[in-house]
Every structure is written in C-alpha cells, then in structure tokens.
Amino acid sequence: MNEVKSIPDTNRKAKLEAFDRLLTIMDELRENCPWDKKQTMESLRHLTIEETYELSDAIIEADYEEIKKELGDLMLHNVFYARIASEKEYFDTSDVLNAVCDKLVERHPHIYGDVDAKDEEAVKRNWERIKLKENGRTNASVLGGVPRSLPALVKAMRIQEKARGVGFDWEKKEQVWEKVEEEMKEFKQEFNVEKEAHFDKEKVQSEFGDLLFSLINYARFLDINPEEALERTNKKFIKRFQYLESESEKDGKSIADMSLAEMDVYWEKAKSLL
C-alpha cells in the first residue's frame, strides 16, 4: 500500500498551531474549571447531538459564519471526549486521529493502493466491501453499521444507500416511481376516506411507512436529500405562519378568533413574499 503523500499547504503551520492551542485549552479547562472537570462522555452526549443539529441548520441556511462556529463547537467536543478517554487510559487524541487516518487509507485503495475505481459508485461499493472485511466481519450484515438511534427518515436513506453499495438497487428511476405509485395505491386501498371510521390503523400505518420509504428512494434517485428537503419545507412553513401571526396582529386580529378563510388570506400573501 502506498504511503500518504503530504500535499503542500501554506497554512499547515497555522492549522497545527491552532489545534495545539485547542488541546492546551482543553487540558487547562479539564484541570481547573469546575464544570469541565465534572463532565463525562454521557453528560456531553446530548450536547453533541444538539451541536450537530445546529451545524445542520447553519448549513441549510448557508450561514458560513455560523458554520465556522458550529464546527468549532464539534471540534471541541471531539477533543473533550478524547481527553476524558485518555484519563481512563482508553485512548487519546493521537489514537483517534491515527485511527481515522488508517481507516481512510484502507478504504481508499484506488488512491493508496492498486484498485481501479473510475466513478463514485465504484468507490462506494469498495467502501462497503472493505467495511465488511474489517476485523474479520465477513459475515456481518451490510446494514449493521446503520445506527439504531438515527431519526427514521435519515435511517431509511442510509439503509438504501448501503444496500445500493452492494448492488441491491433499482436500475432506473422510472422503476422507483412505479413503486411509489404502487405503494400509494396500496395505501389508498387500506385507507378509504369514505370508510375512515372503520380502517385498520396498524395496516394503514404500515402502508404509509412503505409509501414514505419509496418516496425517499425516489428522492435518492433524483439526487435530492429528503431530510434536507423536508427541513427546508419546515423552515418555509414557519416563516409563512409567523408572517400570518404578525400581520394579523398588526390588523388588530387574534389568530385564535380568526376563521380558516381569514387566515388563508394572510397565508396567500405570505406565499407570494416568502
């Protein structure tokens, strides 16, 4: 396997100095700050999840100043976890960095070895195959690496991507759309509006889940991230609804006392502006 080649970087020294500064500050805080001394991996976990979502928000808004700040927060968390682990002699920051470097080299044989991968799909297939072979995991499930705690929509996306990585996927997006229509038909069969009071909720829920899964699959074929698409729609709805609230209040109206038709007037204005 080829050695990793160093790419010239005029800012490399400044980056290393900045990272060393962060390590130094982390050591000082861990030794001297009452709050930082008290933290554990478990106590930091929910904060890390929150910071990840804040980074996601900043990326969707294309707010690069916020992205910079949130990346810094996550970098701090990574260093924090490694510092806690080093105190228990499990591993330290250098172990973490070397482990990910080794993994990247191992999983990119088309760069650091003699494997041929001419396109993105070939790279993904190699990645999944190598993951299964690591540490003797030849019989491991392809889907075993999907975190159980992922939100369902994101999990569906990762499941589909991993299945595709070993060749289990539709060939054309038209086939996927046919599946969407098939699932919609099955959902409608289970949930007939005229018989709404008598439907089997468990069956309807199952068919609705199948429909969502097929739509996520189709989004993937269109190179659309369904989680990002839905979040953009969420943000758009919030802006429009808040416009409805603020403008109706300016007109001396209480949203709680307005009819749907009255609210719809403000909603249409919001749609034309936001």
C-alpha positions as a LaTeX table, in Angstrom:
\begin{tabular}{lrrr}
\hline
Residue & $x$ (\AA) & $y$ (\AA) & $z$ (\AA) \\
\hline
Met1 & 0.00 & 0.00 & 0.00 \\
Asn2 & 1.29 & 3.43 & $-0.91$ \\
Glu3 & 2.24 & 5.96 & 1.75 \\
Val4 & 0.10 & 9.03 & 2.23 \\
Lys5 & 1.71 & 11.92 & 0.39 \\
Ser6 & 1.88 & 15.30 & 2.04 \\
Ile7 & 0.15 & 17.98 & $-0.01$ \\
Pro8 & 1.75 & 21.44 & 0.23 \\
Asp9 & $-0.32$ & 23.76 & 2.41 \\
Thr10 & 0.86 & 27.28 & 3.13 \\
Asn11 & $-1.43$ & 27.39 & 6.17 \\
Arg12 & $-0.43$ & 23.99 & 7.58 \\
Lys13 & 1.69 & 25.51 & 10.36 \\
Ala14 & $-1.10$ & 27.86 & 11.43 \\
Lys15 & $-3.60$ & 24.97 & 11.48 \\
Leu16 & $-1.33$ & 22.81 & 13.61 \\
Glu17 & $-0.72$ & 25.69 & 15.99 \\
Ala18 & $-4.47$ & 26.32 & 16.30 \\
Phe19 & $-5.15$ & 22.65 & 17.03 \\
Asp20 & $-2.35$ & 22.58 & 19.60 \\
Arg21 & $-3.91$ & 25.68 & 21.21 \\
Leu22 & $-7.25$ & 23.87 & 21.48 \\
Leu23 & $-5.59$ & 20.85 & 23.08 \\
Thr24 & $-3.82$ & 23.11 & 25.58 \\
Ile25 & $-7.01$ & 24.97 & 26.50 \\
Met26 & $-8.88$ & 21.68 & 26.87 \\
Asp27 & $-6.21$ & 20.40 & 29.27 \\
Glu28 & $-6.38$ & 23.63 & 31.29 \\
Leu29 & $-10.17$ & 23.59 & 31.48 \\
Arg30 & $-10.31$ & 19.95 & 32.45 \\
Glu31 & $-7.84$ & 20.55 & 35.28 \\
Asn32 & $-9.10$ & 23.91 & 36.56 \\
Cys33 & $-12.75$ & 24.57 & 35.59 \\
Pro34 & $-15.36$ & 23.08 & 37.98 \\
Trp35 & $-17.87$ & 22.50 & 35.17 \\
Asp36 & $-15.40$ & 20.96 & 32.70 \\
Lys37 & $-13.87$ & 18.75 & 35.40 \\
Lys38 & $-17.30$ & 17.28 & 36.14 \\
Gln39 & $-18.22$ & 16.29 & 32.57 \\
Thr40 & $-18.39$ & 12.70 & 31.34 \\
Met41 & $-18.98$ & 11.18 & 27.92 \\
Glu42 & $-22.56$ & 10.56 & 28.96 \\
Ser43 & $-23.15$ & 14.15 & 30.09 \\
Leu44 & $-21.69$ & 15.51 & 26.84 \\
Arg45 & $-23.65$ & 13.18 & 24.57 \\
His46 & $-26.89$ & 15.19 & 24.37 \\
Leu47 & $-24.91$ & 18.41 & 23.92 \\
Thr48 & $-23.04$ & 16.89 & 20.99 \\
Ile49 & $-26.32$ & 15.89 & 19.35 \\
Glu50 & $-27.61$ & 19.44 & 19.82 \\
Glu51 & $-24.44$ & 20.93 & 18.32 \\
Thr52 & $-24.73$ & 18.60 & 15.32 \\
Tyr53 & $-28.25$ & 19.81 & 14.61 \\
Glu54 & $-27.13$ & 23.42 & 15.00 \\
Leu55 & $-24.44$ & 22.78 & 12.39 \\
Ser56 & $-27.07$ & 21.22 & 10.14 \\
Asp57 & $-29.25$ & 24.33 & 10.48 \\
Ala58 & $-26.33$ & 26.60 & 9.62 \\
Ile59 & $-25.50$ & 24.53 & 6.52 \\
Ile60 & $-29.09$ & 24.66 & 5.28 \\
Glu61 & $-29.12$ & 28.44 & 5.79 \\
Ala62 & $-25.70$ & 28.71 & 4.07 \\
Asp63 & $-24.58$ & 30.84 & 7.02 \\
Tyr64 & $-20.82$ & 30.37 & 6.84 \\
Glu65 & $-20.07$ & 32.39 & 9.94 \\
Glu66 & $-22.38$ & 30.09 & 11.92 \\
Ile67 & $-20.94$ & 27.02 & 10.18 \\
Lys68 & $-17.49$ & 28.07 & 11.35 \\
Lys69 & $-18.70$ & 28.47 & 14.93 \\
Glu70 & $-20.59$ & 25.16 & 14.99 \\
Leu71 & $-17.64$ & 23.28 & 13.50 \\
Gly72 & $-15.54$ & 24.74 & 16.30 \\
Asp73 & $-18.03$ & 23.50 & 18.89 \\
Leu74 & $-17.95$ & 19.99 & 17.44 \\
Met75 & $-14.16$ & 20.07 & 17.26 \\
Leu76 & $-14.14$ & 20.95 & 20.94 \\
His77 & $-16.44$ & 18.03 & 21.71 \\
Asn78 & $-14.16$ & 15.62 & 19.84 \\
Val79 & $-11.16$ & 16.81 & 21.82 \\
Phe80 & $-13.20$ & 16.69 & 25.05 \\
Tyr81 & $-14.18$ & 13.03 & 24.53 \\
Ala82 & $-10.58$ & 12.08 & 23.74 \\
Arg83 & $-9.31$ & 13.90 & 26.84 \\
Ile84 & $-11.80$ & 12.03 & 29.06 \\
Ala85 & $-10.80$ & 8.72 & 27.48 \\
Ser86 & $-7.09$ & 9.47 & 27.99 \\
Glu87 & $-7.69$ & 9.96 & 31.71 \\
Lys88 & $-9.01$ & 6.40 & 31.85 \\
Glu89 & $-6.15$ & 5.24 & 29.60 \\
Tyr90 & $-8.54$ & 4.03 & 26.89 \\
Phe91 & $-7.13$ & 6.20 & 24.08 \\
Asp92 & $-6.09$ & 9.79 & 23.40 \\
Thr93 & $-6.38$ & 12.35 & 20.60 \\
Ser94 & $-3.44$ & 10.93 & 18.65 \\
Asp95 & $-5.06$ & 7.47 & 18.73 \\
Val96 & $-8.32$ & 8.94 & 17.42 \\
Leu97 & $-6.62$ & 10.82 & 14.58 \\
Asn98 & $-4.37$ & 7.92 & 13.58 \\
Ala99 & $-7.33$ & 5.53 & 13.62 \\
Val100 & $-9.35$ & 7.64 & 11.22 \\
Cys101 & $-6.29$ & 8.21 & 9.00 \\
Asp102 & $-5.66$ & 4.45 & 8.86 \\
Lys103 & $-9.32$ & 3.85 & 8.02 \\
Leu104 & $-9.30$ & 6.41 & 5.21 \\
Val105 & $-6.17$ & 4.92 & 3.67 \\
Glu106 & $-7.57$ & 1.38 & 3.99 \\
Arg107 & $-10.91$ & 2.30 & 2.45 \\
His108 & $-9.43$ & 4.24 & $-0.48$ \\
Pro109 & $-7.35$ & 1.54 & $-2.23$ \\
His110 & $-7.93$ & 3.37 & $-5.51$ \\
Ile111 & $-5.83$ & 6.21 & $-4.10$ \\
Tyr112 & $-3.38$ & 4.43 & $-1.79$ \\
Gly113 & $-3.30$ & 1.03 & $-3.50$ \\
Asp114 & $-3.71$ & $-0.56$ & $-6.91$ \\
Val115 & $-7.50$ & $-0.88$ & $-7.06$ \\
Asp116 & $-9.28$ & 0.73 & $-10.02$ \\
Ala117 & $-12.36$ & 2.87 & $-9.25$ \\
Lys118 & $-13.38$ & 5.15 & $-12.08$ \\
Asp119 & $-16.54$ & 6.66 & $-10.61$ \\
Glu120 & $-18.32$ & 7.49 & $-7.37$ \\
Glu121 & $-20.42$ & 4.32 & $-7.37$ \\
Ala122 & $-17.33$ & 2.11 & $-7.62$ \\
Val123 & $-15.81$ & 3.96 & $-4.66$ \\
Lys124 & $-18.96$ & 3.39 & $-2.58$ \\
Arg125 & $-19.07$ & $-0.31$ & $-3.45$ \\
Asn126 & $-15.40$ & $-0.74$ & $-2.45$ \\
Trp127 & $-16.06$ & 1.17 & 0.79 \\
Glu128 & $-18.89$ & $-1.15$ & 1.85 \\
Arg129 & $-17.00$ & $-4.33$ & 0.93 \\
Ile130 & $-13.93$ & $-3.23$ & 2.87 \\
Lys131 & $-16.07$ & $-2.36$ & 5.91 \\
Leu132 & $-17.47$ & $-5.89$ & 5.96 \\
Lys133 & $-13.98$ & $-7.43$ & 5.81 \\
Glu134 & $-12.54$ & $-5.29$ & 8.60 \\
Asn135 & $-11.79$ & $-7.10$ & 11.83 \\
Gly136 & $-12.93$ & $-10.40$ & 10.34 \\
Arg137 & $-16.53$ & $-9.23$ & 9.89 \\
Thr138 & $-17.01$ & $-11.28$ & 6.73 \\
Asn139 & $-20.47$ & $-12.44$ & 7.84 \\
Ala140 & $-21.65$ & $-9.10$ & 9.18 \\
Ser141 & $-24.79$ & $-7.52$ & 7.79 \\
Val142 & $-24.37$ & $-4.73$ & 5.28 \\
Leu143 & $-26.93$ & $-2.80$ & 7.31 \\
Gly144 & $-25.23$ & $-3.47$ & 10.64 \\
Gly145 & $-23.45$ & $-0.12$ & 10.53 \\
Val146 & $-26.67$ & 1.92 & 10.43 \\
Pro147 & $-27.07$ & 3.48 & 13.90 \\
Arg148 & $-30.26$ & 2.32 & 15.58 \\
Ser149 & $-30.87$ & 5.75 & 17.12 \\
Leu150 & $-30.92$ & 7.64 & 13.80 \\
Pro151 & $-34.16$ & 9.51 & 13.04 \\
Ala152 & $-36.35$ & 7.26 & 10.88 \\
Leu153 & $-36.14$ & 9.39 & 7.73 \\
Val154 & $-32.34$ & 9.61 & 7.84 \\
Lys155 & $-32.12$ & 5.91 & 8.72 \\
Ala156 & $-34.21$ & 4.97 & 5.66 \\
Met157 & $-31.85$ & 6.97 & 3.48 \\
Arg158 & $-28.75$ & 5.28 & 4.95 \\
Ile159 & $-30.32$ & 1.81 & 4.62 \\
Gln160 & $-30.99$ & 2.42 & 0.94 \\
Glu161 & $-27.51$ & 3.82 & 0.33 \\
Lys162 & $-25.84$ & 0.84 & 1.99 \\
Ala163 & $-27.97$ & $-1.64$ & 0.05 \\
Arg164 & $-27.01$ & 0.16 & $-3.15$ \\
Gly165 & $-23.35$ & $-0.13$ & $-2.14$ \\
Val166 & $-23.51$ & $-3.90$ & $-2.68$ \\
Gly167 & $-25.62$ & $-3.69$ & $-5.83$ \\
Phe168 & $-29.12$ & $-4.16$ & $-4.34$ \\
Asp169 & $-30.98$ & $-1.31$ & $-6.01$ \\
Trp170 & $-33.27$ & $-0.33$ & $-8.84$ \\
Glu171 & $-31.68$ & 0.25 & $-12.22$ \\
Lys172 & $-33.78$ & 3.23 & $-13.34$ \\
Lys173 & $-35.66$ & 5.99 & $-11.53$ \\
Glu174 & $-38.76$ & 5.16 & $-13.58$ \\
Gln175 & $-38.90$ & 1.80 & $-11.81$ \\
Val176 & $-38.73$ & 3.57 & $-8.46$ \\
Trp177 & $-41.59$ & 5.90 & $-9.40$ \\
Glu178 & $-43.68$ & 2.87 & $-10.38$ \\
Lys179 & $-43.02$ & 1.56 & $-6.87$ \\
Val180 & $-44.17$ & 4.88 & $-5.39$ \\
Glu181 & $-47.42$ & 4.66 & $-7.35$ \\
Glu182 & $-47.86$ & 1.03 & $-6.30$ \\
Glu183 & $-47.41$ & 1.93 & $-2.63$ \\
Met184 & $-49.81$ & 4.87 & $-2.96$ \\
Lys185 & $-52.42$ & 2.54 & $-4.45$ \\
Glu186 & $-51.98$ & 0.06 & $-1.57$ \\
Phe187 & $-52.24$ & 2.90 & 0.96 \\
Lys188 & $-55.47$ & 4.13 & $-0.60$ \\
Gln189 & $-56.88$ & 0.62 & $-0.54$ \\
Glu190 & $-56.30$ & 0.40 & 3.19 \\
Phe191 & $-57.41$ & 3.96 & 3.91 \\
Asn192 & $-60.66$ & 4.73 & 2.15 \\
Val193 & $-61.86$ & 8.22 & 3.15 \\
Glu194 & $-65.49$ & 7.12 & 2.92 \\
Lys195 & $-64.80$ & 4.33 & 5.41 \\
Glu196 & $-62.42$ & 6.36 & 7.58 \\
Ala197 & $-64.06$ & 5.37 & 10.83 \\
His198 & $-63.54$ & 1.68 & 10.13 \\
Phe199 & $-59.96$ & 1.49 & 8.87 \\
Asp200 & $-57.31$ & $-0.75$ & 10.44 \\
Lys201 & $-54.82$ & 1.73 & 11.89 \\
Glu202 & $-51.96$ & $-0.77$ & 12.04 \\
Lys203 & $-52.34$ & $-1.70$ & 8.37 \\
Val204 & $-52.70$ & 1.94 & 7.30 \\
Gln205 & $-49.59$ & 2.86 & 9.27 \\
Ser206 & $-47.66$ & 0.03 & 7.64 \\
Glu207 & $-48.71$ & 1.10 & 4.13 \\
Phe208 & $-47.95$ & 4.74 & 4.90 \\
Gly209 & $-44.46$ & 3.71 & 6.03 \\
Asp210 & $-43.96$ & 1.80 & 2.78 \\
Leu211 & $-45.07$ & 4.87 & 0.82 \\
Leu212 & $-42.62$ & 7.12 & 2.67 \\
Phe213 & $-39.80$ & 4.63 & 2.16 \\
Ser214 & $-40.47$ & 4.51 & $-1.59$ \\
Leu215 & $-40.58$ & 8.33 & $-1.81$ \\
Ile216 & $-37.25$ & 8.55 & 0.00 \\
Asn217 & $-35.90$ & 6.04 & $-2.50$ \\
Tyr218 & $-37.13$ & 8.15 & $-5.42$ \\
Ala219 & $-35.60$ & 11.29 & $-3.91$ \\
Arg220 & $-32.28$ & 9.47 & $-3.76$ \\
Phe221 & $-32.50$ & 8.68 & $-7.48$ \\
Leu222 & $-33.09$ & 12.38 & $-8.14$ \\
Asp223 & $-30.03$ & 13.20 & $-6.01$ \\
Ile224 & $-32.27$ & 15.00 & $-3.51$ \\
Asn225 & $-31.62$ & 14.65 & 0.20 \\
Pro226 & $-35.15$ & 14.06 & 1.55 \\
Glu227 & $-34.24$ & 15.12 & 5.10 \\
Glu228 & $-32.87$ & 18.42 & 3.82 \\
Ala229 & $-35.84$ & 18.89 & 1.51 \\
Leu230 & $-38.27$ & 18.35 & 4.37 \\
Glu231 & $-36.34$ & 20.67 & 6.68 \\
Arg232 & $-36.41$ & 23.42 & 4.05 \\
Thr233 & $-40.17$ & 22.98 & 3.83 \\
Asn234 & $-40.40$ & 23.13 & 7.64 \\
Lys235 & $-38.49$ & 26.42 & 7.68 \\
Lys236 & $-40.62$ & 27.81 & 4.86 \\
Phe237 & $-43.82$ & 26.92 & 6.72 \\
Ile238 & $-42.54$ & 28.52 & 9.93 \\
Lys239 & $-41.71$ & 31.78 & 8.14 \\
Arg240 & $-45.09$ & 31.92 & 6.44 \\
Phe241 & $-47.02$ & 31.06 & 9.59 \\
Gln242 & $-45.13$ & 33.67 & 11.60 \\
Tyr243 & $-45.96$ & 36.20 & 8.87 \\
Leu244 & $-49.63$ & 35.26 & 9.27 \\
Glu245 & $-49.36$ & 35.81 & 13.04 \\
Ser246 & $-47.55$ & 39.14 & 12.86 \\
Glu247 & $-49.61$ & 40.67 & 10.04 \\
Ser248 & $-52.96$ & 39.68 & 11.53 \\
Glu249 & $-51.84$ & 41.14 & 14.86 \\
Lys250 & $-51.00$ & 44.42 & 13.10 \\
Asp251 & $-54.57$ & 44.46 & 11.82 \\
Gly252 & $-55.86$ & 44.03 & 15.36 \\
Lys253 & $-56.93$ & 40.42 & 14.87 \\
Ser254 & $-56.34$ & 37.46 & 17.14 \\
Ile255 & $-55.34$ & 34.32 & 15.27 \\
Ala256 & $-57.28$ & 32.23 & 17.80 \\
Asp257 & $-60.52$ & 34.01 & 16.80 \\
Met258 & $-59.98$ & 34.02 & 13.03 \\
Ser259 & $-61.72$ & 31.67 & 10.62 \\
Leu260 & $-59.69$ & 29.45 & 8.31 \\
Ala261 & $-60.81$ & 31.61 & 5.36 \\
Glu262 & $-59.49$ & 34.76 & 7.10 \\
Met263 & $-56.18$ & 33.10 & 7.89 \\
Asp264 & $-55.90$ & 31.86 & 4.33 \\
Val265 & $-55.85$ & 35.47 & 3.06 \\
Tyr266 & $-52.70$ & 36.17 & 5.07 \\
Trp267 & $-51.27$ & 32.78 & 4.12 \\
Glu268 & $-51.58$ & 33.54 & 0.40 \\
Lys269 & $-49.80$ & 36.88 & 0.96 \\
Ala270 & $-47.06$ & 35.05 & 2.81 \\
Lys271 & $-46.68$ & 32.58 & $-0.09$ \\
Ser272 & $-46.19$ & 35.44 & $-2.52$ \\
Leu273 & $-43.49$ & 37.00 & $-0.31$ \\
Leu274 & $-41.70$ & 34.08 & 1.33 \\
\hline
\end{tabular}
